[in-house]
Amino acid sequence: MSDGPRLPGVEREADEDRIVCHVDADCFYASCERLREPELREEPLVVGMGYEEGETIGAVATASYEAREFGVESAQAISTALERLPRRAAFEDGTLDDPDLEREDTGYYRPVDMDYYESVAADVREILHDCAGVVREVSIDEAYLDVTERTAWEVADGFARHIRDRIRREVGVTVSVGVAPTMSAAKIASDFDKPDGLTVVEPGNVREFLAPLEVDLLHGVGPVTARELREMGLETAGDVAAADPEPLVERFGERGRELYDRARGEDDRRIEPKGDPKSFSRESAFAEPVEEPDPKYDLIETLADAVADRARREGALYRTIGVKAVTPPYDVNTRERSLPGPIDDRDLVDRIARDLFAEFEREPVRKLGVRVANLEFATADQTSLAGWESAVESDPEPDSESEPETGSERESGAEPGLESDPDPDPDSEPDPASGDRLVGQTSLADFS
């Protein structure tokens, strides 16, 4: 049973259907770049590598919806993308040799900046963990939430809308949310009305929802499997659900039985977190950038209390305390300090966070965050400030500082950066003969 908040008056029978949310960011890398450069909003935008002059190998990591209208797709060779959507920079400096080309037929290109995308993803993760008792992060921009103990089917639509709108309001990126009794149906639902979508499939309606969908929209079906299913005369999920499962098992092995079950809306997998979290953080944004120190220090105190309280509730000790200061336009500055031993001390979190933030106290700040990391989950007696104070003050380790981030997805499934789906389709691998080069995926394990 989750210790998190529940809607007033919501009671639940033990055998009531689960409520699963699948949260999937829309063109996540492009959305992050637009946070940093608001002028890129509503413009065709491609994030990838290999587009600079003289480079010949590279691939599209993600393309905004505006860029997709020109035929640019994730995992596409960058050379193909440039043919379909020439660079705006080359058009404006006159290096494009095409007198018939119009400005509106060009787009912006940006390199992949995983450090920056991870910092934005961390903000989203904090919201997800605040809204759900159980969260499974499967990639940098995708997660499953079990919200059975937080809401009820009668109000699941409003609860999911709250998650989606909170991410947009507090972080600035859009996500689509699918709600269903099963993981596979929830994932399909999140793709149903992109971007900024919300689709709820209530218990008893799952098979009806799935039936008209093309087979390649089934969770776990890639282009090769879809082609083979069509060769068997199975065009829709409803066809698969009504078929004899034995030929499917003969053709695909145990995966055939899985396809049959999921087409019928049957999926008993449970959402399992991926082990203990590596850090806890809490962040908050100002309505406008703030320059005066007092409001910033007041917010640091609030955030430090919140993150220390969560660590205590989760039974975690921490060896590292850090702060984040986001300065205009969207430069992310982080500072952290390591301690000589594991700590559980609210006052120490506040004191060190203030010390780390001091260099930014007179700078305009649009968002602040406090983080504890290097967690230990143990039954040993918790340690307070008194046990380590002399060591911290007499021989503190130097702060670990990172420079401001000023630099700078596979869309037919999880985007690069999100770990692959729990049961990815083997068909989804790129064709080695195509010359495409996908950006390596990065785990979302630190989403909490």
N, C-alpha and C positions, 0 to 999 in steps of 0.2 A: 504494500500500500504506500502510495506517495505521500510525503509530508507537505506537498505543495498546496496552494490554494485551490478550492473548488467553488463552483458557482453556488450561491445560497439556495438551499432547498433541494439540491440535486442528490438523490439517493440512488443506489445502484444494486441490483441483484448480482450475486456472484457469477451467474452464468450468462449475464447480458453480453451482447456482442461488443467486441473491441472497437475502439475508434482510433483509426490510424490516419495520420497526416503525412503526406509526402510533400516536402518543401523543396522546390527546384528553382534556382535563380535563373533569370532570363538574360542570356548573353552576358554572363557574369563579368568576364574580363572587359568587355566593351563598357558595361555599366560602371566598372571601377575607373576606367579611363575618363569617363564623362564626369565622375565626381571631381577628378583632378582638373579637367578642362571642360567646364560647363558649355563652352562654345561648340563642343562636339555633339551636343544633344540634337537629335533628329537629323544628323548628318550621316551619310554612309561611312562606317568605321570598320576597319579590319585590324585585328590584333594577330600578329604572327611574326615569323622570322624569314629573312632572306630577300626582302624587298628592296634593300639598298642597292645602288648601282654597283655592279661588279659581283654581286652575290648571285649564285645560280641555284642553290639548294635551299629549300625552306617550305613551310606549310602554313596554312591558315589555322590558328588556334581557335578563333571565334570570329564571326562576322555579325554585325548588327543587323536588325531586320531590314533596315534601309539598304544595306549592302547586299543582302540576299536577293533583293529585287533585281539586282544586276547579274545574278547567277553565281555569286560568291558563296562558298559553303565551307563549313569546318572540315579540316583534314584535306582540303584541296591544295594542290601544288600552288605555291605563291606565284609562279609564272602565269598560271591560268587565271588566278585572281586579278593580276595586273592587266592582263589582256581584256578582261571583262569590266574592270573598274580601275582605270589609270589613277595614279597618285595626284591628289590635289596640289601638292607642293611642286611637282614637276610641271603641272599645267600653269601654275602661277608664276614660276620663274622662267617660263618659256622654253624649257628643254624638251617638251613633248612636240614631236614633229607630226602634228595632225591638225590642219587648219579647220577641219569640220567639227572638232571636238568642242563641246560646250562645258562650261564649268560645272553644271549640275550633273554631268555624266562622269564626274571624278569623285574620289573619296579620300578619306584620311587613313593612314597606316601608322600603327604604333607597335613597338616591340613588346614582347611578353615580359612582365615585371612581377614575378611570383612573390617576392617579398611584400610588395605593395598589396597584391591581391589577398595574400594571407592576412594582412592587417585588417582589411575590410571584412574578410570572412570571419575573423575573430569577433568582430562586432555582431555579426549575424548569429554566430554560435551562442553568444551570451544570451541573446533574446530567446533562442530556441530552448535552451536549458532552463530559462526562467519560465517558459510557458508549458513545458512538458515534464512529466516525471521520468520518462525514459526516452533517450535520444540515441539514434544510431547514425553517425556521420559516415557517409559513403564516399564523399568527395569534397572538394573545396566549396562547392555550391549546391550541395544536395544532401538531404538528411531525411530519415524517417522519425516520426514522433508517435509515441503511444500516449494519447491524451485521454484514455478511458477514465482515469481517476480525476480528470480536471474538468470535464464537461459531460454533456448528455446529447444523444442524437437529436433531441428536439431543438437544441440550440447550437449544434455543431457548426452550422453555417456561419453564425456570428462569431464563434470562437476562432474559426479558421480565418475569417476576415480580420479579426483583431491581430492575429499573428502577421498576416500579410501586410496590413497597414502599418503596424508598428515597425516592421523592418524598413518599409519605405520611408517612414517619418524619421526614425532615429538613425538609420544608416545611409539612406539615400539610394538604395538599389531596389529593383523590383523583383519579386518572386511570384511564382505560380504555385498554388496549393491544391492538392487533391486529397479528398477525405473519403475513406471507405473502410469496411470491416477487415480488409486484408491488405498486406503490403503490395502485392502485385496490382490489385485494382486501384489502390491509392496512387501508385506511380503512373499508371495509365491516365488516371483522372487529372493529375497535375499537368500532363501534356495536352489535355483536351482543349484548353481554351487559352493558350499562350498568345501574347505575353500578359502578365499581370492578371492571370486567370484564377478562378476559384470554382471548382467542381466538386459537389458532394454526391456520393453514391451511397444511399442508405441500405441497411440490411434488407435483404429480400429483393433488392433491385439490381444486384450486381450482374447476374447473368443477362438480364434484359439490357443493361447498359453496355455490356461487352458484345452482345450478339451481332450488331451491325458493323462492328469495326473490322477493317481489313486485317488479315492475319499478321501483316508485318507490324501492326500496332500492339500486338500481344507482347507482354513483358517477357523478355528473353528470346525474342524471335528477330534474327538478323536477315539480311537479304538472301543468303543462301538457303536458310531454312524456309523463308517465305516462298521462295521459288519452288522448293521441293513440295511444300504443302499444296501449292497451286497445281503442281503436276499430279497430285493425288485428288484433284477436284475440290479442294478446300480453300475457298476464297475469303471467308469471314470467320471470326471467332465463333459465331453461331454454328457454322459448318463443322468446325473442329469439335465443338461441344456435343453435337448430335451424331458424330461419327462413331464407328466401332473403334475402341481404343487399341485393339490388338494390332492392326496394320501400322498404327503410329509407333507402337513399341518396337515392332519389327524393323521399321525404317530408322528410328532415332534412338532406340534403346530406352533406358529409363527416362530419358529426357522427353520421349514421346508421351509417357504417362503424365509427366509434369505438365506438358503443353495441354493435354486433354483436361486435366484437373483445373488449370488456371483459366482455360476458356470457359469453364463452367462456374468460375468464381470461387473455386476451392483452393485455399492456400492457408495452411495452418502454421506457417512460420511465425515466430515471435520476434519482436524487435529486441535485440540484445545489444547493449552498449559494448564498445570495443575496449574493454578493460578500464582501469582507473584513469581519470583525466590527468593531464600533465600540469594543468594550471587552472586557476580561477581568476576571473577578471570581471570588473564592472566599469562601464563607461557611460558618459552622459554628454550631450552636446548643448551648447548655449544657442539661444535663438539667433544671436548675432555675435561675432567675435568680440571677446571681452579683453580689455587692456588692464584694468585695475586689479591689483593683487587679491584684495579681500574676497571677492566673489569666487575667485579660482581656488583659494585655500579652503573656503567653506565647502566647495564642492569636493575637493580632495578628501576632506574629513568625512563627508557623507559616503563617498565611494570606498574609502578605506574601511569604514565601519561595515559596509555591506559585504565587501569581499572577505573580510576577516570572519564575519558572522557565517557566511556560507561555508568557509573552510571548517569552522568549528562544527557546524551542523553535519557536514560530510565526514567528520572525524579525521581531518587531514592536518598534518603539520607541514610547514613550508620553510625552505632554505633560501629563497630568493624573493625579493620585493621589488616591484618595478612600477614605473609610471609611463603614461603616454600623453603627449601634448600634440594636438593637431593644430597647426597654424595655417593661416590662409596662404595660397588657395586651398591646398589639401596636402600639406607637407606633414608627414608622420614622424615624430621624434620620440624615441624611446630611451629610457634610462633605467638601469636596474642595479641592485646591490646584493651580493651574496652574503649570507650569515655564516658564522662558524658552526652552527648546528641547527637542527629542526626546531621551529618555533610555533607557538600558538599564542599570539599576543596582539590584541587589537591596537593598543597604544603604540606598539613598536611599528606596526604597519603604517599608522598615520604619521608618526614622526619621520620615518625614513622616506615615505612618499613625499612629504613636504620638503625634505632636504634635497631629494632628487629633482624636484620640480623648480627649485629656487632659481635656476638659470633662465627660466621662461616667465618669471613672475611679471615682468614688465612688457612682455611681448603679447600681441593680440593672439588669443587662443579661441578656437571654435569648438573644440571637444577635449575632454580630459578622461583619462582612464587610470585605474589602479589595478595591479595584478600581483598575485602570489604564485610562485612556481616551485619546481623541484619538490613536488609533493611527496609526502610519506603517509601511507594509510596503515596505522599500527594501533595495537591495543595498549601500548606502553603509556605511562603517565605523560600527559601533555606538558610541554615546557613553556614557561613564561619568560617575560623580559628579564626578570630578576636573575635567571640562571645564566643568561648570555650577555647581560648588559656590559659588564666589565670587559669582556672579550671584544665586543663590538666597538666599544669606545677606545680601547687601548690599542687595538690592532685591526682596524677595519680593512676589509679587502677593497681594492680600488673598484670604483664603479665601472660596470660594463656599459659602454656607451655605443650607440649606433648613430650614424649620420642621418640627417633628415632624408626621407625618401622622396626624391624629386624626379626620379626617372620615369622612367615611364612613370579549347572546349570542344571539345568534341561535342557537337550539338545533337548528333543522332544517337543520343544516349548520354552518358555522363561526360561532362566537359573535362579536358585535361586539367589537372589540378584537383579534381575530385577523384577520390579513389574509385576504381571500377565498381560496378554494381555487385551486390553479394553473389549473384549468379549470372555473370555476364554471358552474353551470347558469343560463342566462338566465331560466329560469322563476322563479327564486327571489326576484325583486324584489318588494317589497310592493306591494299594490294602491294606487295613488295616490288612489283614490276613498274608501279606507277611513278616511282621517284619521289613520292610524298614522304615527308618526315614529320612525324607527330611530336609535339612537345611532350616531355615526360610528365606523368601524372604525379601529383603531390598529395599526400594524405591529409585528411581533415581531422586527424586524431586530436589536435589541440582545440577542437571547437568548444571546449568547456572552460 
